[in-house]
């Protein structure tokens, strides 16, 4: 039994080396299967009444292609993701003693505005990477909770830029992060990551089988290598 558990929980290394992309990790047959499944679910959602099977397929195909983009698209999205994370970190680092939920909201908004000014990314790409960075921040905020000093560089993530500040600042920061978390958009949908999402380095766990994916650098998440599930939680 112990051996079974160990196998079940083994780590699957996945590093962003420029060659190991989830779009290549998934075979054409499997991508076709996912599109068919998504098209079926669209029809099922309306009770199989009306609708156009071809339209269902085309919409599903766009959804799957967005979830698992081509290697070239992934490079573009990762570049935008890194720029946005750096800009958020810089904005948070410039925060003063006057700190509240709006400070955090503005840090993300300013970073998104900066990415738009770069002018190298589509609106869809910017929206996608902004959602990924906000999710990173939400999950870090949940881990920070009410005790800032209990969390490491890895768990604090983008909020780590504040860890060397004064005790007074950190007390305000903890309250600000908590208030921002209550206001963050889509909070109930941000508990997990999905295949095709971008995530910072760290360990994530498949919600279906417990398989681990270890990201050595920021990367798009593939499907689970063990069960092909597409949903993960950060450890």
C-alpha positions in Angstrom: 0.0 0.0 0.0 2.8 2.5 0.9 4.5 1.8 -2.5 1.2 2.5 -4.2 0.8 5.8 -2.5 4.4 6.8 -3.4 3.8 6.0 -7.1 0.5 7.9 -7.0 2.2 11.0 -5.6 5.4 11.0 -7.7 6.5 14.3 -9.2 6.4 15.0 -12.9 9.1 17.5 -13.9 8.0 20.1 -16.4 10.4 23.0 -17.1 9.9 25.7 -19.7 13.0 24.9 -21.8 11.5 26.1 -25.1 10.9 22.6 -26.3 8.5 21.1 -23.8 5.1 22.7 -24.4 1.7 21.4 -23.5 0.5 22.0 -27.1 3.1 19.5 -28.3 2.6 17.2 -25.3 -1.0 16.5 -26.5 -1.5 14.4 -29.5 -3.7 15.5 -32.4 -6.1 12.6 -31.5 -6.4 13.8 -27.9 -6.9 17.4 -29.0 -9.6 16.2 -31.3 -11.2 14.2 -28.4 -11.2 17.3 -26.2 -12.8 19.4 -28.9 -15.5 16.8 -29.5 -16.1 16.6 -25.7 -16.4 20.4 -25.4 -18.8 20.5 -28.4 -21.0 17.7 -26.9 -21.1 19.6 -23.5 -22.3 22.7 -25.3 -25.2 20.8 -26.9 -25.9 19.0 -23.6 -26.1 22.4 -21.8 -29.1 23.4 -24.0 -30.7 20.0 -23.7 -29.8 19.0 -27.3 -32.5 21.4 -28.5 -31.8 23.6 -31.5 -28.3 24.9 -32.2 -25.9 24.0 -34.9 -23.5 21.1 -34.5 -20.9 22.8 -36.7 -21.1 26.0 -34.7 -20.7 23.9 -31.5 -17.6 22.4 -33.0 -16.1 25.7 -34.1 -16.7 27.3 -30.7 -15.3 24.3 -28.9 -12.2 24.3 -31.2 -11.5 27.9 -30.3 -11.9 27.2 -26.6 -9.5 24.2 -26.8 -7.0 26.1 -28.9 -7.1 28.9 -26.4 -6.5 26.5 -23.6 -3.7 24.7 -25.3 -2.2 27.2 -27.7 0.5 26.5 -30.3 4.2 26.7 -29.2 4.6 30.0 -30.9 1.6 31.4 -29.1 2.8 30.1 -25.8 6.1 31.9 -26.3 4.3 35.1 -26.8 2.0 34.6 -23.9 4.9 33.7 -21.5 6.8 36.8 -22.6 3.7 38.9 -21.7 3.2 37.0 -18.5 6.7 37.7 -17.3 6.5 41.4 -18.2 3.3 41.7 -16.3 4.6 39.9 -13.2 7.7 42.1 -13.2 5.5 45.2 -13.5 3.2 44.1 -10.7 6.2 43.3 -8.5 7.7 46.8 -9.2 4.4 48.6 -8.4 4.0 46.7 -5.2 7.6 47.4 -4.2 7.0 51.1 -4.6 4.0 51.0 -2.1 4.4 53.4 0.9 3.1 53.1 4.4 -0.3 54.1 3.2 -1.4 50.7 2.1 -4.9 49.3 1.4 -6.8 47.0 -1.0 -6.8 49.8 -3.6 -3.0 49.8 -3.6 -3.0 46.2 -4.7 -5.7 46.8 -7.3 -3.9 49.7 -8.7 -0.6 47.8 -8.9 -2.3 45.2 -11.2 -4.1 47.9 -13.2 -0.9 49.9 -13.7 1.0 46.7 -14.8 -1.7 45.9 -17.3 -1.6 49.4 -18.7 2.2 49.1 -19.0 1.8 45.8 -20.9 -0.7 47.5 -23.3 1.8 50.3 -23.9 4.5 47.8 -24.9 2.3 47.3 -27.9 3.5 43.8 -28.8 0.6 41.7 -27.5 -3.1 41.2 -28.6 -6.0 42.1 -26.3 -6.7 38.4 -25.9 -3.2 37.7 -24.8 -3.2 40.6 -22.3 -6.6 39.5 -20.9 -5.3 35.9 -20.5 -2.0 36.8 -18.8 -3.8 39.4 -16.5 -6.1 36.6 -15.4 -3.2 34.3 -14.7 -1.3 36.9 -12.7 -4.4 37.8 -10.7 -4.9 34.1 -10.0 -1.2 33.9 -8.7 -1.9 36.9 -6.4 -5.2 35.5 -5.2 -3.7 32.1 -4.2 -0.7 33.8 -2.6 -3.1 36.1 -0.6 -5.1 33.1 0.6 -1.9 31.5 1.9 -0.7 34.7 3.6 -4.0 34.8 5.6 -3.6 36.7 8.8 0.0 35.9 9.7 2.5 37.4 7.2 5.6 36.0 9.0 4.4 32.4 8.6 5.0 32.4 4.8 8.1 31.8 2.8 9.3 33.5 -0.4 7.7 30.7 -2.4 4.2 31.0 -0.9 4.2 34.8 -0.7 5.0 35.0 -4.4 4.5 38.5 -5.8 3.8 39.9 -2.3 7.3 38.8 -1.2 8.6 42.3 -2.1 7.2 43.5 1.2 8.8 40.9 3.5 11.7 43.1 4.6 9.6 46.1 5.5 8.8 47.3 9.0 6.5 45.5 11.3 4.0 48.3 11.0 4.0 48.0 7.2 3.6 44.3 7.3 0.6 44.6 9.6 -1.0 47.0 7.2 0.0 44.8 4.3 -1.7 41.7 5.8 -4.9 43.7 6.3 -4.7 45.2 2.8 -4.1 41.8 1.2 -7.1 40.4 3.1 -9.3 43.2 2.0 -8.2 43.0 -1.6 -8.8 39.2 -1.6 -12.5 39.8 -0.6 -12.8 42.2 -3.6 -10.8 40.3 -6.2 -12.7 39.6 -9.3 -13.8 36.0 -10.0 -12.5 34.9 -6.7 -14.7 31.8 -6.5 -13.3 30.6 -9.9 -9.6 31.2 -9.0 -9.0 28.3 -6.6 -7.4 26.1 -9.3 -5.3 26.2 -12.5 -6.2 24.5 -15.7 -4.2 23.2 -18.6 -3.1 26.1 -20.8 -3.0 28.5 -17.9 0.3 30.2 -17.1 1.7 29.6 -13.7 4.9 30.7 -11.8 7.5 28.2 -10.7 6.5 25.8 -8.0 4.6 22.6 -7.4 1.1 21.9 -8.5 -1.1 18.9 -7.9 -3.6 17.2 -10.2 -7.0 17.5 -8.6 -8.0 14.1 -9.9 -5.1 11.7 -9.2 -2.7 13.7 -7.0 0.2 13.7 -9.6 2.6 16.6 -9.1 3.9 19.0 -11.8 7.0 20.8 -10.8 7.6 24.0 -12.7 11.2 25.2 -12.6 10.3 28.4 -14.5 7.0 30.0 -15.4 5.2 27.9 -17.9 1.9 26.8 -19.4 0.4 23.9 -17.6 0.0 20.7 -19.7 -2.6 18.0 -19.1 -1.8 15.6 -16.2 0.8 13.1 -17.5 -0.8 10.4 -15.5 -4.6 10.7 -15.9 -4.9 13.6 -18.5 -7.0 15.6 -16.1 -6.7 19.4 -16.9 -7.3 20.9 -13.4 -4.5 21.5 -10.7 -4.1 23.2 -7.3 -0.9 24.9 -6.1 0.9 23.3 -3.2 
